[in-house]
Structures are given as structure tokens and as C-alpha cells.
Amino acid sequence: RLVSLPCTPPSKRYNSNLANPFTSQVAVVTGGTRGIGLAIAERFVNHGATIIVLSRDSSRVASAVERLEAIDADGTFRTHKGYVCDVGEGMEVEQVFKDITASTQIDYLINAAGISRDDLLIQLKPNDLHETLRTNLMGTIHTCRAAAKAMLRRRKGVIRIRNFLIPVQRRHCCIINLSSVVGIQGHVGQTIYSATKAGVIGFSKSLSKELGSRNVRVNVLAPGFIQTDMTSGIPDDKRAAWLKRITMSRFGTPDEVAHAAVFLATAEYITGQVLVVDGGLNL
Ligand code: NDP
């Protein structure tokens, strides 16, 4: 006769080590080689996670992994990894996630891969439209799909010891997708970019409803103006116009967004939400 034992009580499910909440956990960070993605990867490493970064450029992937290993000096012998992967290519993403899940579980997926091609709609080339949609929206969808499959498989586990069926400890999984304040408010010259970022919000809210009962949370970060390669080419007059609208009178740093990512990853009863990190833009 098979007897099902009760799950581990909620208070015991999660890693209660507040300094290193991600110990023994694995985070896949797309776009983890630069800017916000790299800052998130670094923060997660500092809190005990093992990181897998994805981006298109092999030398950037290699130097990001090297950098993560350099800051990971706590002697726990974590092996961070990187994959060259274009998130806009569904088959490529499937293959990479198959390879990842053959050797490890995925606890966190952070989708920071993104591009912006800014111009008035009538000036944008068809290829700009396609590339932005393909990377920002389809890229997020492809990776979430692949990661969700792996996360759901983990949630079903029971082990059998003699006549007892014991549920595997239900550690929570979490997806964080990068949107933008522009996806909420819109902005001149960013029609397609904001369409992709609004799409990320709708997609993430729906996905949170599909996965919530299985202990997989899905949330969105919506940064304002953050100083990275993406914003470095913005002309001075436009930067000044942005700055005037920011209550805190300064641009944000990638690490400030990473701080919010750690919060969302550890906030065990928050799902389907959009956390704006913009220093009070347009208040
Ligand atoms: P960066 O341009 O600094 O970095 C983008 C990252 O995405 C790089 O690692 C890049 O690596 C990777 N990437 C781009 N295209 C692809 C692709 N097709 N497949 C895989 N990786 C890809 O951008 P930020 O750090 O500034 O932005 C990170 C996220 O935050 C983006 O989604 C962006 O839209 C969003 N965001 C940024 C804001 C800002 O002010 N900076 C504001 C609001 C939102 P590689 O080139 O090697 O592929």
C-alpha cells in the first residue's frame, strides 16, 4: 500500500540563509555578459548562485564567465558556464536548454537579453522591426518556454522509499523578465521597442497564472534610464531631457537593477508583478 507523506512545511522549503539565499541554486541569465544582465549575474554569484550566461558573442561569454569566477572566491567550487546563443532563434534556445538541463536543474531564469533600434516608426527599416521583435519578445518567449518545461518537470517529483511515496522538496523557481518603463508609458522614437516591452509584461502576467500553482513565479523588472552600452549612444540633448524627468536627478546603475532582481527572486509570495526601477521617472 502506497502512502503519500505531507510536503515539507513552507517555512522549511526555502533556503533560510539570508546572506546567501541562492546557495546550491542555478540561475540562467540571458544577456548576462554586459550591462544589467552581467550586474544581475554578479549579484547572484555574491549571494551563492551558480550562473549560466547566454549571449551571441563568444569572447564576451568567455570573459563574463571568467569575471564571475574571479568574484566567486568563497571556496564552494561553483562552476559557472556560458553558452553562445541567439535567444531569438527558437531551435538554438531549445538545444541550449536541453544541454543545460542534462546536467543541472534551473532555479532562476533572468531574461536580460535585449536590443533597441530607436527611430520614428516611419524611418525604421523592416529589418529593425524584425530584429527588435525577434530578440526582445520572441527571445523572452523562447527561453521562458524552455525553462518552464524544465522547472515544471522538477515540481512533479516524488521519491519512493519502500511503501512510502515522499514528495520531493518543493523549492520554488522564479523567472524575471526585463521590460522597461517605455513598455508602460511609451516614448517617441521607441514604438517597436516599447511594443516588445509591453508584450513582455502581458506575456509574463499570463505565464505567472499558468505556472503559479506549480510554485514557479514570474515577475517583470521595468527599469528607467540605466547607464549601459544600450544607452551610451543617446545624444547629450536627449540625455538631458530624460534627466529633467527623473525625480532622483540621476541615471540608474546596472547594479541598482540587480538589487531589485535579488528582491524579486527572494520574494516568495510575489508573482505576476511589474517592479519599476526608475528613480522616480515622470512622477
Ligand atoms: P546592453 O546592450 O548593455 O546588453 C544587452 C545584452 O543582451 C548583452 O549581453 C548582449 O550580448 C545580449 N543580447 C542582445 N541580443 C541578444 C540575442 N539575440 N541573443 C542573446 N543575447 C543577446 O543592454 P542593457 O544591459 O542596458 O539592457 C538589458 C535589458 O534591460 C534589455 O532587455 C533592455 O531592453 C532592458 N532595459 C534597459 C534599460 C537601460 O536604460 N539600459 C532600460 C529599460 C530596460 P551580445 O551582444 O554578446 O549578444
Residues whose N, C-alpha, C, O or C-beta is under 5 A from the ligand:
A	BS01	NDP	G31 G32 T33 R34 G35 I36 G37 L54 S55 R56 D57 R60 C85 D86 V87 G88 A112 A113 G114 I115 T135 L178 S179 S180 V181 P223 G224 F225 I226 T228 D229 M230 T231
